[in-house]
Amino acid sequence: SNPKMRGTKMYDGETCKIGNIIVRQKGTKIFAGPGVDMGSDFTLFAIREGKVKFSHYSKKKKIVSVI
């Protein structure tokens, strides 16, 4: 099978532009916060410019936002 290229593409503190992919994932291990939207394949991408910020949502899940 073909590789899916999943994983974190932008890390905490990096600056991003509108439309940049932040995380490619299978399922919702990381949730979308303010400034981030989720695609149909659970891809998280930026909907505004700013810095990427990861924070904890619960013990197993995280939330990513663009500030």
C-alpha beads as a LAMMPS data file, in Angstrom:
LAMMPS data file: protein, C-alpha beads

67 atoms
66 bonds

1 atom types
1 bond types

-500.0 500.0 xlo xhi
-500.0 500.0 ylo yhi
-500.0 500.0 zlo zhi

Masses

1 110.0

Atoms # bond

1 1 1 0.000 0.000 0.000
2 1 1 1.058 3.577 -0.547
3 1 1 2.389 5.644 2.370
4 1 1 -0.091 8.169 3.784
5 1 1 2.486 10.760 4.999
6 1 1 0.713 11.321 8.313
7 1 1 2.112 13.218 11.274
8 1 1 2.783 16.712 12.548
9 1 1 3.845 19.086 9.783
10 1 1 4.187 22.283 11.863
11 1 1 5.318 22.396 15.484
12 1 1 4.657 24.650 18.478
13 1 1 5.880 28.218 17.974
14 1 1 6.194 28.075 14.178
15 1 1 4.528 30.790 12.109
16 1 1 1.975 29.622 9.563
17 1 1 -0.012 31.093 6.710
18 1 1 -3.634 30.536 5.740
19 1 1 -4.137 27.017 4.391
20 1 1 -0.943 25.492 5.798
21 1 1 -1.375 21.908 6.968
22 1 1 -0.512 21.536 10.649
23 1 1 -1.327 17.849 11.346
24 1 1 -2.276 14.896 9.130
25 1 1 -3.904 12.231 11.266
26 1 1 -6.244 9.240 11.315
27 1 1 -9.131 10.016 13.664
28 1 1 -9.272 12.915 16.097
29 1 1 -6.234 12.473 18.340
30 1 1 -5.619 16.222 18.078
31 1 1 -8.595 18.593 17.985
32 1 1 -8.983 21.922 16.172
33 1 1 -8.964 25.057 18.298
34 1 1 -9.368 28.722 17.336
35 1 1 -7.777 29.551 13.998
36 1 1 -7.715 25.897 12.894
37 1 1 -10.217 23.887 10.858
38 1 1 -10.559 20.149 10.205
39 1 1 -10.846 18.574 6.767
40 1 1 -12.890 15.514 5.821
41 1 1 -9.883 13.212 6.359
42 1 1 -9.172 14.716 9.852
43 1 1 -6.392 16.961 8.490
44 1 1 -5.924 20.097 10.593
45 1 1 -5.096 23.276 8.675
46 1 1 -4.757 26.965 9.501
47 1 1 -7.570 29.376 8.630
48 1 1 -5.627 32.483 9.710
49 1 1 -2.028 33.611 10.000
50 1 1 -0.148 33.414 13.262
51 1 1 1.841 31.063 15.484
52 1 1 0.969 27.426 16.108
53 1 1 0.129 26.581 19.738
54 1 1 -0.367 23.036 21.084
55 1 1 -2.066 22.483 24.447
56 1 1 -3.609 19.572 26.331
57 1 1 -7.335 18.849 26.000
58 1 1 -7.281 15.753 28.224
59 1 1 -4.703 13.113 29.165
60 1 1 -4.691 11.512 25.699
61 1 1 -5.944 14.302 23.453
62 1 1 -4.435 17.630 22.478
63 1 1 -5.807 20.784 20.946
64 1 1 -3.989 22.935 18.390
65 1 1 -4.727 26.590 17.731
66 1 1 -3.273 29.472 15.728
67 1 1 -2.678 32.652 17.742

Bonds

1 1 1 2
2 1 2 3
3 1 3 4
4 1 4 5
5 1 5 6
6 1 6 7
7 1 7 8
8 1 8 9
9 1 9 10
10 1 10 11
11 1 11 12
12 1 12 13
13 1 13 14
14 1 14 15
15 1 15 16
16 1 16 17
17 1 17 18
18 1 18 19
19 1 19 20
20 1 20 21
21 1 21 22
22 1 22 23
23 1 23 24
24 1 24 25
25 1 25 26
26 1 26 27
27 1 27 28
28 1 28 29
29 1 29 30
30 1 30 31
31 1 31 32
32 1 32 33
33 1 33 34
34 1 34 35
35 1 35 36
36 1 36 37
37 1 37 38
38 1 38 39
39 1 39 40
40 1 40 41
41 1 41 42
42 1 42 43
43 1 43 44
44 1 44 45
45 1 45 46
46 1 46 47
47 1 47 48
48 1 48 49
49 1 49 50
50 1 50 51
51 1 51 52
52 1 52 53
53 1 53 54
54 1 54 55
55 1 55 56
56 1 56 57
57 1 57 58
58 1 58 59
59 1 59 60
60 1 60 61
61 1 61 62
62 1 62 63
63 1 63 64
64 1 64 65
65 1 65 66
66 1 66 67
